[in-house]
Amino acid sequence: MPHFPPEILSKIFSHIKATSQDPDLDLLAAAFVCTLWFAEAWPLVRQDPFQDRSLVLCYRSDKQLLRTSLLALSLQYGLVQCDHLESIEIHQELNYVRDRDVLHAMAAAIYQVVRHKPPGLRRVKIHPINYYQSYLNYYASPAEIIELLDVIFPPGEEATITELTIDSSNDVAVHLLERLGPTLRDVSIHGFQFDAPLLEALGRCSDLECLSASGGSIPRPGPRRAPPGAVATLAAALPNLTSLKVSVSNWDGSQRVSNDQLREIVTWLPDLKHLQVGVDFTVNTECLRFVMRHAKRMEEFKLVGCRNNLGDGVWTKDDVGWRGLRRIQLSGTLSISRSLLRLLHQECPKFNK
């Protein structure tokens, strides 16, 4: 079959650019057919055709598959820089049985982008399941999500991901922590089971700086439970933490932070700026004084489940090492002394309430 003359190709591609719903995508697909088509189609593509900040693996992602595959090819041939790319987002509302081949192809395309190490690609986000969407009554199991993750992050290959946000089962969370742990700096997990495997996986992320674990629960019989004092154990294992926020919904007492453990946490983590933990009845005013004297970089401080009148008595300037404090909340305490509040307003210029 004879080649179309360049002038005919030029008219065809100009018509595509003028009439297509997604001209950049169509022109890029044409550009990779052969060198002749590339010469006519590529000049019509915008200078930066890939504006998306995320690579998305989601329900019925055929178009997203094409877009990501073309991005991988563009990176391979040095046609784009892709500096704007920031994250990989994975939705759990996937029909894995019906769309398995498409999903694996999509994961493989994302891997081809990841292997080029775009400079801004630092975050992985696993989206929660929306159980209220009536038209979607299926979602991928943890094993199926892990299978896709192994395509994107093959075992043995170094990753450059530093942020992980996940609302998923413990199996998926532990798998990602094990795979990405050496480079992770910021981890946020929601709806987790506070068990021993998760605690151990978090403890191996030795360079972690920010940890937020919210909406968790104590596991039902079956999984190995995290040992008592697990929050303090995490603090000891993660010396670079500047932010530690842990919230477990159905406290059974074993994971509340005690007087001694709270003192240990602020001693082990001298650069701590944000702390939010549940505490037991042993945490008293003298413990609070210790924390305020030693946690000199604290900016936000929240204790949940206080059972004593924390902050009572007379406070002096020597009791407050905080200077950058913006917010303090002692949930459960009946009152905070005026002496302490007055002192915080005097010594902490950014203090709000």
Sequence and secondary structure as in RCSB ss.txt:
>XXXX:A:sequence
MPHFPPEILSKIFSHIKATSQDPDLDLLAAAFVCTLWFAEAWPLVRQDPFQDRSLVLCYRSDKQLLRTSLLALSL
QYGLVQCDHLESIEIHQELNYVRDRDVLHAMAAAIYQVVRHKPPGLRRVKIHPINYYQSYLNYYASPAEIIELLD
VIFPPGEEATITELTIDSSNDVAVHLLERLGPTLRDVSIHGFQFDAPLLEALGRCSDLECLSASGGSIPRPGPRR
APPGAVATLAAALPNLTSLKVSVSNWDGSQRVSNDQLREIVTWLPDLKHLQVGVDFTVNTECLRFVMRHAKRMEE
FKLVGCRNNLGDGVWTKDDVGWRGLRRIQLSGTLSISRSLLRLLHQECPKFNK
>XXXX:A:secstr
     HHHHHHHHHHHHHH SSHHHHHHHHHTT HHHHHHHGGGS SS    SEEEE TT HHHHHHHHHHHHHH
HTTS   TT  EEEE S   HHHHHHHHHHHHHHHHHHHTT  TT  EEEE    TT TT      HHHHHHHHH
HHS TTS     EEEEES HHHHHHHHHHHGGG  EEEEES B BHHHHHHHHT TT  EEEEEEEB   SSS B
  TTHHHHHHHH TT SEEEEEETT  STTSB HHHHHHHHHH TT  EEEEEB TT  HHHHHHHHHH TT SE
EEEES  S TT S   GGG   SS  EEEEET S   HHHHHHHHHH TT   
